[in-house]
Amino acid sequence: MSVSLQLQHLVRPGYSIDLFVPDPQEVQDHYLQQKQVQAEVPFPHWTKLWPAGLAMADFIHQHPELVQDKNVLELAAGLGLPGFVAARYAKAICCSDYLQEAVDAMTRTVQHVQLSNVTCQVLDWNFLPDDLTADILLLSDINYDPDQFDQLYQVLQRFLQQGATILLTTPQRLMAKPFIEKLLPFCKQQYEMTVFYQQQYTPISLLLL
């Protein structure tokens, strides 16, 4: 999906950041056109900022010691907000998504903000390179498709066995409850947050694994 990118100045509690986001009207029009051809086409979730991503970015801003001088990987990053906030403190950041369009948008932001310690690349959690490692793994709002829960759990296990710290944020979805409960034995800390964005309050759970 090819859509125009707009530079957005996002203001959050205690910090602000510029990032490129797709034009929402173009996204909506393109999506509706696709649905006429293919009724089951999924909405392009990467094109929006979601409360769970905002919660993670806010948390990293409040707790920079988590990523200070670390090698950080964000999977399914979408527009890359948490990774870009982490880049202010981390040694190196890889912001990734399985869609090239998302990676192109993140690359545009990296070039504009001149984040010299950030790389953007296409990565699919179903086919991760064997040599991929990280000190910190960021995952925001990734547990929305039950068909992916088993694969996601294997990805989390892989990084935990490497000794990585995992930061996961999720809205409180009932269908995701079994997946989250499966992770609780590995949970070092759990936080409940409320994100205010676009005139809405959204409760978010944050797990530190």
C-alpha positions in Angstrom: 0.0 0.0 0.0 1.5 3.3 -1.1 0.3 6.3 0.9 1.6 9.8 1.6 3.5 10.3 4.8 2.9 13.3 7.0 5.4 14.6 9.6 3.6 14.6 13.0 4.9 16.3 16.1 3.7 14.1 18.9 3.6 15.6 22.4 3.6 13.2 25.4 4.0 13.8 29.1 7.6 15.0 29.6 8.8 14.6 26.0 7.9 15.1 22.4 9.0 13.5 19.1 8.6 14.0 15.3 7.7 11.0 13.2 6.3 10.3 9.8 2.8 8.8 9.7 0.6 7.8 6.7 -2.2 10.1 5.8 -5.2 8.6 7.6 -7.8 9.5 4.9 -5.6 7.9 2.2 -5.3 4.8 4.4 -9.0 4.6 4.9 -9.8 5.2 1.3 -7.3 2.6 0.1 -8.5 0.1 2.7 -12.2 0.4 1.6 -11.2 0.0 -2.0 -9.3 -3.2 -1.2 -12.3 -4.6 0.8 -14.5 -4.3 -2.2 -12.2 -6.7 -4.0 -11.3 -8.9 -1.0 -13.7 -8.7 1.9 -11.3 -10.4 4.3 -8.4 -7.9 3.8 -6.9 -6.9 7.2 -6.7 -3.3 8.2 -3.1 -2.0 7.9 -2.4 -1.7 11.6 1.1 -0.4 11.1 -0.3 2.9 9.8 -1.5 4.1 13.2 -0.2 5.0 16.6 -1.8 2.7 19.1 -2.2 3.2 22.9 0.0 0.2 23.7 2.9 1.7 21.7 2.4 5.1 23.4 2.4 3.3 26.8 5.7 1.6 26.0 7.3 4.9 24.7 6.1 6.7 27.8 7.5 3.9 30.1 10.9 4.0 28.3 11.0 7.8 28.8 10.2 7.3 32.5 12.7 4.4 32.9 15.6 5.1 30.5 17.9 2.9 32.6 16.1 -0.2 31.1 17.6 0.6 27.7 20.7 2.7 28.6 23.7 1.5 26.5 21.8 -1.6 25.4 21.2 -3.2 22.0 17.5 -3.0 21.5 15.3 -4.8 19.0 11.7 -3.8 18.3 9.6 -6.4 16.4 6.4 -5.5 14.6 7.3 -1.9 15.2 4.8 -0.3 12.9 5.7 3.4 13.0 8.6 2.7 15.4 7.7 5.1 18.3 9.0 3.1 21.2 12.2 2.3 19.4 12.8 6.0 18.5 12.3 7.0 22.2 14.6 4.2 23.3 17.2 5.5 20.8 17.8 8.5 23.0 19.5 6.2 25.6 20.4 2.9 23.9 23.6 1.9 22.3 21.9 0.6 19.1 18.3 0.1 18.0 16.8 -2.1 15.3 13.2 -1.1 14.4 11.6 -3.9 12.3 8.4 -4.9 10.8 7.4 -7.6 8.3 6.0 -5.0 5.9 8.3 -3.0 3.7 5.9 0.0 3.8 6.3 0.2 7.5 10.1 0.0 7.3 10.1 2.7 4.7 8.1 5.0 6.9 10.4 4.4 9.9 13.4 5.0 7.7 12.0 8.3 6.7 11.7 9.3 10.4 15.2 8.1 11.2 16.6 10.2 8.4 14.6 13.3 9.4 15.4 13.1 13.1 19.0 12.0 12.3 19.1 9.0 14.6 22.5 7.7 13.9 22.2 4.6 16.2 19.0 3.3 14.6 18.6 0.8 11.7 15.3 -0.2 10.1 14.8 -3.6 8.5 12.2 -6.1 7.4 11.9 -8.9 9.9 9.0 -11.5 10.2 8.8 -13.2 13.6 7.8 -16.4 11.8 11.2 -16.4 10.0 13.8 -14.7 12.3 17.5 -15.1 11.4 19.3 -17.7 13.6 21.9 -15.1 14.6 19.5 -12.4 15.7 20.1 -11.3 19.3 19.2 -8.4 21.5 19.7 -7.2 25.1 16.2 -5.7 25.1 13.2 -6.9 23.0 10.3 -4.4 22.6 6.8 -5.7 21.6 3.8 -3.5 21.7 0.2 -4.6 20.9 1.3 -7.8 19.1 -1.1 -10.3 20.7 -4.2 -9.6 18.7 -4.3 -12.7 16.5 -4.8 -16.0 18.4 -3.5 -17.9 15.4 -0.1 -16.3 16.0 0.0 -16.9 19.8 2.0 -20.2 19.7 4.6 -18.7 17.3 4.8 -15.5 19.4 5.4 -17.6 22.6 8.2 -19.5 20.8 9.8 -16.1 19.8 9.6 -14.9 23.4 11.1 -18.2 24.7 14.0 -17.8 22.3 14.9 -14.4 23.5 14.4 -15.2 27.2 16.8 -18.2 26.7 19.4 -15.8 25.2 19.1 -13.8 28.4 17.3 -10.9 26.8 14.9 -8.6 28.8 11.5 -8.3 27.1 9.2 -5.3 27.4 5.6 -6.1 26.3 2.6 -3.8 26.3 -0.9 -4.8 25.5 -4.5 -3.5 25.7 -6.6 -5.7 28.0 -8.1 -8.0 25.5 -10.2 -10.9 26.8 -9.1 -13.2 24.0 -5.4 -12.6 24.8 -5.8 -13.4 28.5 -4.6 -17.1 28.1 -1.5 -15.9 26.2 -0.6 -13.3 28.8 -1.2 -15.8 31.7 1.2 -18.2 30.0 3.9 -15.5 30.2 3.3 -14.6 33.9 5.8 -17.2 35.2 8.6 -15.2 33.4 7.3 -11.8 34.5 9.6 -9.8 36.7 7.4 -6.8 37.0 3.9 -5.9 35.8 2.4 -2.4 35.5 -1.1 -1.2 34.7 -1.2 2.1 32.8 -3.9 4.3 31.3 -3.0 6.1 28.1 -4.9 9.2 27.0 -4.7 9.7 23.3 -7.2 11.2 20.8 -9.7 12.0 23.5 -9.8 8.5 24.8 -8.5 6.7 27.8 -7.2 3.1 27.2 -6.0 0.8 30.0 -2.7 -0.9 29.1 -0.8 -3.8 30.8 3.0 -3.7 30.7 5.0 -6.8 31.4 8.7 -6.8 32.0 10.0 -10.4 31.3 
